[in-house]
Amino acid sequence: MSSTKIWIPETIMIPKDHQYHDQMLKLINYLLVKRNARSKTKRNDPIKLNKVLLRSLAGGEGGRHGAKVRDELERIGFLTVVKNQYGNKTYRAKHYSIKVIINQKHCEAELVQQTLHRKPRAKATHNSKNKTSDVIKYLLDNLKKINSSHIQIDDLIKEDMSEQQIKCMKHTLDMLNLGQHHGNRDNKGKRFFSSLTSVQKSLRRQLKIEGQDLVEIDVKSCQPLLLTKIISDHIRGNETLLSDHIEGNKKYQLIEQLDELNNEINLINLLCKSGEFYKEFEYVRYSEVMGIDDRHKLKRDFCQAFFNYESCFIKHPFSHAFFKKFPRSWLVVRDLKKKYECDWHIPPNKRHSQLACRLQQMESNCVIDGVIGGLIEDNVDIPVITIHDGILTTKPHIENIKQRIKHSFLQRYGLEVGLTIKL
């Protein structure tokens, strides 16, 4: 009988002869992973547990089996079920989901290894609210092939890691070893979120699929590159309207400004293709003098500036740096955000995220529908897993996937992309 090691707090011990031994260990591990993946300010917030999730962790044909495992953990003091204002446990009756809180003493305790009686079969699940398309089935089937049993946690630990980071990595590795992968395509951005999406890069690069090492192929500066397409489409749609109302010298001035805007867009395209886009901003130079690479922080700053409310977009330092380099493109983005925030068809709390959703939809159209959909149409069985604008595959298939990514972006949006390969 095969076995699997799993980490749980030393403050809680479950007898090996307990009828829910494996199910309780898996649920404990899941809750700790979920808690540790959150930011410090939200780490102690209640965690949702719904019927589908309990069934995947605790097994059984119906929802009551998972509920019995949860109630048993509450009885021994590991968690507390949050009750609503009426004193009932059910948080949302429609979806049978409740909220639980892990007792603090178990969160702060040291971790020890426990052995499951039987290693569960690898299985991939998806959100039952969405229909399982051929693309999702293809990606879920590839998730089942992931292998992490050869990874030793000691090889991944670095000197500068905190105890919390090490603990979170151990939990992630244990969840991968269990083989219970999940995947779901978002309704808004059309991105595919899976059990590998939030896995640390150092751990992800050690994974294998069908016994071969994974290779990550990323699109360079994907979001800024797609933004140029949105800017071009916005100007093309409004250019005729502007020209009809302008005559004489002002019309020539408009043409000159449009030419300068096109030059800016072409320059941004070249910078994105070469991977030099984020290096163009003035405050990057300070980190270069100190020998620190802050490009990953600049990507985060780009998202915070461009995907926020118009008032935050105007004030953000990255937005100021972008305005100095590409003033006409900046004005078009500001005009776009104004239109989104004045659109009464969109709920007020979702208007600021419309630009981000459009970019994510364009990205997923190329990577998921274009590349993965193309593999399905051609009836080609290649091990691939998508991480937003990147694709994980194996070395023999690098050139094939590269050509498919380039063709997808060029065919759909007329954009030439640069690719990075991370071994």
N, C-alpha and C positions, 0 to 999 in steps of 0.2 A: 504494500500500500504506500503510495507516494505521499510526501509531506511538503508543507510550505511553511517557511518562517515568517512571522509577522510581529510587528512591534506594538506593544501596548504599555500603559503606565504600570510601574511596579506596585502602585497602591491598590490595584485591583487584580484579584486572582480568581479565575474561573475553574472549577473542578473539571478534570478531563472527562469524567463520566456524565457531565451535564448534557441534557438532551439538545440544548441549543449552543453547544460549545463553539463550533466553527462560526455559526451565524453571529453570535455575540462578539467574537473577536473581530470579524470583518466589519461589523457596524461600528465598533469602538475605533478601529483604525481609520475608517472613512470619516468619522466625525472629527477626529484629531487632525487629519489632513485638511479637511475643509476649514477648520478653525485656523490652523497655522498658515494657510494660504492667504488669509485676509490681512489687511493693514492693521497696525497696532490699535488704532482708534476703534475699529469695528470687530476686533478679535473676540470680544466677549458678548457680542450680539447673538440673539437666538439663531439657530440653524434650522432650516426647513427640511422636513422629511415627508415625502409624499408616498402614495401607495405603490407607484411604479418603482421608485427607488428602493423601498423596503423589500419589494419582491425580488429585485435583482441582487440585493445583498443577502437576504435571509432565505430566499428560495420559497418553495411552496406554491400551490396552485392559486390561492386567493390572498387577499390583503390581510386577513386575520393572522396568518402565520407570522408575517413581518411585524405586525402589531404586538404579538405575544413576545417576540424577541425584544422589541423596544420597551415593553412594560417590564420585562425581567431586568433590563439594565436600569430602569427607574427604581425597581424594588431593591436592588443591591447598592443603589446610591451613586451610580456613575453619571446619570443625567437627571434632569428635571423637565417635565413636560410643561410648557407654558399654557396656561388656561386663558380663555377669552373672558370678556366682561360678564358672560352668563355662567361662568364656571365650568364650561365644557372643554374637553381636550381638542376637539376638532377645530382647527384654525380656519379652514376654508372648506366648507362641506362639499362644494362642487368637485374639487379635485382631491379630496381626502388628504389634505396636507396639514401637518401640525408643526409647531416650533418647539425645539428642545434647547436646553442650556446645559453644557458640561460643567459639572461641579469643579470649582477652582483647584482643589487639591490634586485632582487628577491631571489637570493641565500643566501644572508646574512640576510634576513628579518625573523622575528619571524613567527612561524607557527600557524595557526588557523584552527579550524575544520569547514568543510562544509558538508552538507548533500546531498547525491545523491537522486534523485527522486525515483529510483527503484534499488533494489539490483540485480545485474546480476546473472544469473545462473552460478554455478561452472563449469568451462570447462578447459580442459587440451589440450594444443597444442604441436606440435612437429615440428621440422625443415622439411619443405617440400622437401628439397634436398634428404633426406634419406627415404628409404622405412620403413613403420611402421611395424615392426616385432611383433610377438605374445608377446615377452618379453616386448617391449616398450608399447604395448597396456595394458598389465597387470599392469605395473607400473603406467601408466597414469590414469588408472581406480582407482587405490588406492590413487593417489594424490587428486582425486575429493572428497574423503571421509574425508580429513583433516578438522578439525574444530578448529578455533582459536577465536571464538566469546566470549568465557568465560574468556579470558586473560585480565587482567587489567595492563596497562603499568606501573602504579605506583609501582606494586609489583616487577617489573623486574629492576627498576632503583636502582643502588647502589651509595654509596657516592663517590667512586673514579672514576666514569664515567664522561667523558667530555661532554660538550653540543653537540658536533658533534656526539658522540656515541649514546646519547639519541635520537637525531634527526633521526639518521639512523635507530634505533630500532623502532621508531614510524612509519617511512615510511614502514619498512618491515612488521610490524604488519598490517598496513592498506592494503598492497598488498595481504597479506594472507586472510584478511577478505573479500576482493573482490572475492576470489575464482577463480581467473584466473591463474591457474597453467600452467607451461610449462615444457617440458622435451625433451631431445634430446641425442642420443648416439653419442659420438665423433668417428670420423672415424679413428683416429690414435691410441689412447689408449683404445678405445672401452668402455670408462667409460660413465655412464649415468648421465648427468648434468640436474638438475631439479630446480624448484623454491625453494626447501628446501636445496639445496647444500650449499649456502652461508649464510643461516640463522644462527644467533648467537646461540651458544649452549644453553645459558640460556633461550632463547625464544623457541628453538626447543624442549626442554624437557617439556615445558608446553603444547605442542600441544596434541590434542586427535584425534583418528581415530575411527570412529563408536562409539563414546562416551566413549572410553577406553583410558587410559594413554599410551603414547608411551614408549617403552623400547629400548635402543640402544645396539646392540651386535656388538662389534668390534674385529677384529683380532689383536692380540698383535704383534707389530713390523712387520707388513706385508711386507713392502718393503725390509728390510734386509733379511727376511726369504726367499722370492722369489729370492733374489740375490744369495743365496747359490745354488739354483737350476741351475741358469744360469752359475755360476762358475763351477759346477760339469759337466754340459753338455759340456762346452767349453773344459775342460780338457779331458773328455772322448773322444771327437771328435779329439783331437790332440795327445792323448797318443800313439796311434799306429804309427802315423807318426814319432814321436820322437824316439820311440823304434827301428824303422827300421834303423835309422841312427846312433845309439849309441851302442857301444859294450864294453865288459869288465867292469872295475870298474865304468866307467861313467854311465853304465846302472843301476848298483846297487844304485849309488847315486841318479839317477832319481827316482827309486822305493822308496827310503827312503824319498825323497822330496814329492812325491805324497802321501805317507802315512801320513806325517806331515800336508800336505794340507787337507787331508780328516779329520784329527783330528781337524783342525781349523774349518772346515765346520760343523762338528758334534757339536763343542762347540757353534758356532754361532746359530745353530738350537735350542740347549737347552736354550740358553739365550733368544732367541726370544719367545720360547714357554712359558717360565716363566715370560716374560715381563721385564727381567733385562738387555736387550741388551744395552740400552742407558746409564745405570748406570756404565758400564764397562770402561768408558773413564775418563782419569785423570782429566780433567778440570771440570767435574761434581762435584767433591769433594769440590771445592770452594763454589759452591752454596749450598751444603748440610751443610757446616759449618755455613753459614749465615742463614740457615733455609729457603732457597728459592728453589722451585722446578722448574728447568729449562728444564725439559725433553721435553716440547713442542718446546722449542727453539732448542734443539738438533735434533729433527726430521727435523726441517727446515734446520739446518746446514748439516744434512746428504744429503738432497735433493740438496742443493746448491753445495756440494762437488762432489757428484757422478753423478749428472745429468748435469754437465757443461762441458766445453771444457777440454781437457787433461791438458793443462797448468794451468787452474784454479783448476783442481782436485789435481794436485801435490802440489800446494801452500796452499790449504785450511787447517786451523787448525784441522778440524774434520778428514780430510784425514791423517794428521800426527798422530793423536791419533789412528786412525784405523790401520795405518801401524805398530805402536808399538805393538799392541795387536795381529794383524793377518797379518804378513808381506807377506806370500805367497798368501793369498787371495787378498791382495792389488795389488800384481804384476799381477795377472790374470785379475783383473778389468782394470788395466792400459793397458794391452795387448788388451783387448776387445775394449777400447776406441780408441786405435791406429788403430785398424782394421776398426772401424766405420768411423774415420776421413780420412782414405785412400780409402774408398769405393766410387768410382766415380759414382755408380748407384744412390747414395743419394745426393740430393742438398747440397751444402756446408754449408748453414745456418741451416740445419736440422740434420747434422751428430752428433752433440753433444747430441741431445735429443733422440737418438735411444735406449740407455739403459733405459731411463725413459719410453719410449713407450713400450718396451718389458715387463717391470715390470707391467705397467698398463694393458697391454693386458692379462697377466697371471692372474692378480688380477680379472679383469672383467670376464675372462673365468670361474673362480671359483664362484664368488659371483653372477654375473648376469646370465650367461649361465648355470652354475651348479645348483645353489640354486633356482633361479626364474624359469629357464627352467625346473627343476625337479618338481616344484609345478604345472606348466602347464601340464607336461606329466602325473602327477598323478591326475590331475583334482581336485586339492585341492585349496579351496578359503580361503587364509590366508591374512590378511592385512599386507603387507610388503612394505617398501620403502628403496631403497638402497642409501647409502652415501659413495660411493667408496668402501672401504674395510669393511664397517659396514652396518648393516641392522637394520632398525627401524620396530618394530612389537609390539604386545601387550603381556601382562604377560601370558595368557593361552598358547601361542604358543612359548615360549622361548625354551623349550627343543627340540621341533621339529626343529626349525631353527638352533639351536646349532649342532644337529646331522647332519643336511644337510650340514652345512658349513664344519665341520670336514671331512665328507665323500667326499665332493667335492675336497678339497685340497689334501686329501690322495689318492683319485682315479686318479686325473689328474697329480699330481707332486710328489706323495709319501712323502708329508710333513705333519707332525703332528703339528697342530696349537694350540695356547692358546687363549682363548676368555675372554674378559671383558664384564660385563653386567652393564650398567649405567641406573639406574632407574630415 
